[in-house]
Each structure stands twice: as C-alpha cells, then as structure tokens.
Amino acid sequence: MDLSGQYRIPADVATVWAALNDAEVLSRCIPGCEELEKESDTEMAAKVALKIGPVKARFSGRVKLQDLNPPHSYSIVGEGKGGVAGFAKGGADVRLTQDGDETVLDYSAKAQVGGKLAQLGSRLVKSTSAKLADQFFDNFSKAVAG
C-alpha cells in the first residue's frame, strides 16, 4: 500500500522540525495514541489503539528515523504488532520546505499489513490510513500553531 500527501503547516521549518521530533507533541497528535516514548534521538516506541473497519486492536510499535537532514528531511522506518488483528510495517520519507510564513510538508509512505487487517481489503485499509493521516496532520498543525 502506498500513501502520499502534502500539508501546509502554519509555522517555520525549524518549528515544524522540532515538533516532529518531540514525543510529547506527537503523542497528543497521533489518533488513538496511548503512549509514546522517545528512546533515543532516532528511536521511539508507541502504543496505539485503533479501529479499522470491524477490527479493533491495540498496537505496539517502534519507529526509527534515518537519513536525517535537519531541518529539511528524514525517513521513518517502523513496524507495529496488534496481536490477532495483525501487523503493519513500512516506512515514509518526509520533506519540509519553507513557503512564506508556512512550511509545506510532503510525505510518501509504503506499508504492508498482515493478519486480520490484510483480510479487510486494501481499499478499506488505505482509506482508513488516509483518514488517520489527515487527523494527525490537522492535530499537528493546531499544536504547532499554538
């Protein structure tokens, strides 16, 4: 499954970069996030409760930041396990560009799902993933804007 998007965030690149690397800000913005712990400058662990179609699950996951080019870009690689609901793994490339008083955030992600999640069908999983991304970036924009 491939996802991509572009969001305009009402803050400068340095502020957006700092927020993207702040576990407290991210935990408030990620839909269903119950816990987010920054283990190092490049690694985080999370627990997230989500409902995708008829499947409700609590996922435990880890992400690692790679190819860091502060404050302009990085890659995220990670995986999450949701018990009988299945698993998700993949990565995303994130790029920040200053545009006047705003930052344009572009992302491109690839993910694989397995277990009950895969049985739901790619259309439902992709539309739910896109909806969750929109919720995250809406929350994130509000958090960064103050």
N, C-alpha and C positions, 0 to 999 in steps of 0.2 A: 504494500500500500504506500502510495506517495502522496504527500501533502505539501503545500507551499502557501505562503501568504505574505502580505505586506501590510504593515500597520504604521500609522503616524502617531508618535508619542509626543505630548506637549512638554518637552524638556530637551536640554542639550545632550549630546552624545555621552559626555563624561558622567552625567547624572544617570542616564539610562544604563550605561555600562555598570556603574556601581550598584544600581538596584537589581540588575540581572545576576549579580554575584552576591547578593545579600539574602541569606536564608530566611530572615525574618520577613522581609518584603515578599519573597516568593511564596512562603507558607501562607500568607494572607491572600495571595492571588490565585493559587492553584485550586481549581474546583475539587472539593472533596478531600483536601489535604488535612490529615490529622497530625502529622509530624514531619518535620524536615530538619535534618541535622547536617551542618557543614562539617565534614570530617577532615578536610584539608582545603587548600586554596583551589584545588581542582576536582574534589570529590564530595558528593552529597548522597545521603541516604534518606528515603522518604517512605511514609505510609499514607496511602490514599484510598478512600472508599468511593467507588463509582458504581453507577447503574448504567449498563449498556443494553438497551432493549430489555428483555426479561431477566438478564443476568446481573445480579448484584454481587459485588465482591470487594474485598479489601486487598489491595496490592501492596507488596513490599518491594521496593526497588532501589537501585543505585544508578547514579549518573556520574560520568567523568567528563571534564572539559579538556579538549585537546586543541592543538593548533591555535593557541591563543595569540591574538594580535590586538592587545588593548589599545584604545577602547573601541576598536572597529569590528572585530570578528572573532568567532571561535566555533568549534564543532563540539557537539554534545553526543556522547555515546552512552547508552544505558539499557537496562532491562528491568522488568518488573514481573513478579510472580503473584498470581491470585488464587493459589490453591486449585480446587477443581474447576474454577472459572477459566483457568488457562494462564497464558503468559503473553507478554509483549516485549519485543526488543527492537532496537533500531538506533537511529541517530539523526541529527539535524545540523545543518550549517546555518549560522546566524550572522547577519551582516548589518551593521549600523552605519547610517550616513546622515550627516547634518544637512538640514534643509531649512534655512532661515532660523526661526526660533524652535523648530521641531526636529525630532530625529525620525528618520524612516528606518524601520526595522523590517528586513526581509529574511524569511526563513524558508528552507527547503528540507523536508524530512522524509525518511524512508523507515517503515516499520513492518515487522512481521508479528502476527498473532497466532496463537495455537490454543488448543483445548476448546472449551465451550464457546469462547469468543470467536474462534475461526468458524464454528458451525453456524453462527448468526448470519453470516454472509458479509461479503466485503462492502456492499453498499451501505448497510446499517452501521458497520464499524467505522467506515470512512466519514459518514455524515455526522455521527456522534463525536468522532475525533475533531472534526472541523468546528462543531459547536463548542466543544470544550476549549479549543484553541481561541475561539472568539471570546468566550467568557474570561479566559485567563488574560488576554490582552486588554480587554475592557477594564478588568480589575486592576491590571498592571498600570495602564495609562492613568487611571484615577489615583492610584497610590503614588505614582511618580509626580503627578501634577500637584499633589499635596492635599 
